[in-house]
Amino acid sequence: MESVGIFGIIIGGLARFWPVWIALVVLIACVVKWKRKLGLLGHLFDSMIGIAGVLICCFWLFTAIFADIIAPLDPRVQVSIMKNAIPGAVNPETGMVFLLGGDQLARDVFSRMVYGARIVLTIAPAATLIALLVGITLGLPAGYFGRRVDQVLSFLANLVLAFPVILLFYLLVTPGIMETAIPYAMAGVLFLVPIVFFCTLFYTRFTARPEKLYPYLAVTLILGSWIYAGLVFDADPLGIVSIEPNELNIFVAVVFASSPGVFRIVRGLAMDIKTRDYVAAAQTRGERPWYIMLWEMLPNARGPLIVDTCLRIGYTTILLGTLGFFGLGMGPESPDWGTAIKDGSQVAQLRLYFWQGLTPALALMSLVLGLNLLADSMREQSLKD
């Protein structure tokens, strides 16, 4: 079987990513032109660590967005003649180059890597965002009110944290549990938190201004109900918002396991911030507790929370890969990186066809590295502020 060689692989790979290069050039041009107006994003380009973190993360983000253009084949398509093909092998029937070879089921490794980025960058940031909102919603009152409220909420958080993470995920994602109503019940509760959070946020801010309050609440309830119905009940009439059952279970498991960690960070920040003078001034003005928590305390806790969010997306990415490696992630045909690493890490495959497991492992490693660099840069910026 013919092969294009190492230089052909490099040139072909660079060419396949042409939408990503264009998007990165546009991003850099916008940052250079409007750097002072971009706030935190502009400041990230003041250091090499920040630049590297942004570029790596945006590379994979744009790869996920343009996966349909970049990948030459569907990740599940099998081309029998290309089974275990070496990187750069040319399909003699069509002339198509398998840049990163074929796997044991004759699927294009390059296409599976590209589509794997879409799965990871859909689940990890979304699950982290939901976990962040759950942690904020419970952590703020625990730190602000203290006493019984703090004791009850801290006990529940510590109860979840007491379980070993892998065992907890095994219990939540195991096939026996996935077939029950437990994941959907948990999703119904967890996905309700963002709707309640934003309704409370707008209500406390615009109570005396109904001309702004009602439109905000209407938009929140309509969009929230639409997304909620699509995710929890798979009842989106437009078919835009939907999620596979196994993806829903993993999503719920990640949110459930990550929320207590966010809760403890927010609780600690709230206990510190509530002693500040501006909080006492708001209490003197007669502001309500939830207004003080959401509009006085939360904005002043954004620095540590942004840094933690970046790190937590990286942890979630590793966690998704771990679940896929142990066979607890997506379905066996899914192109997610964890499943691809598992498929390529078998003894025979790893010894003879190492690129099948090495490719998704390097992709996962690079994304986590970019997120860690981004978090480090944000931490340095928050210390300056």
KAZISUL-V598999 format. One line per field, one symbol per residue. ss: DSSP state (H for helix, E for strand, C for the rest). A space follows every 50 residues. Layout:
BEGIN
ss: ???
END
This chain:
BEGIN
ss: CCECHHHHHHHHHHHHCHHHHHHHHHHHHHHHHCHHHCCHHHHHCCCHHH HHHHHHHHHHHHHHHCHHHHCCCCCCCCCHHHCCCCCCEECCCCCCEECC CECCCCCEHHHHHHHHHHHHHHHHHHHHHHHHHHHHHHHHHHHHHCHHHH HHHHHHHHHHHCCCHHHHHHHHHCHHHHCCCHHHHHHHHHHHHHHHHHHH HHHHHCCCCHHHHHHHHHHHHHHHHHHHHHHHCCCCCCCCCCCCHHHHHH HHHHHHHHHHHHHHHHHHHHHHHCCCHHHHHHHHCCCCHHHHHHHHHCHH HHHHHHHHHHHHHHHHHHHHHHHHHCCCCCCCCCCCHHHHHHHHCCHHHH HHCCHHHHHHHHHHHHHHHHHHHHHHHHHHHHHHC
END
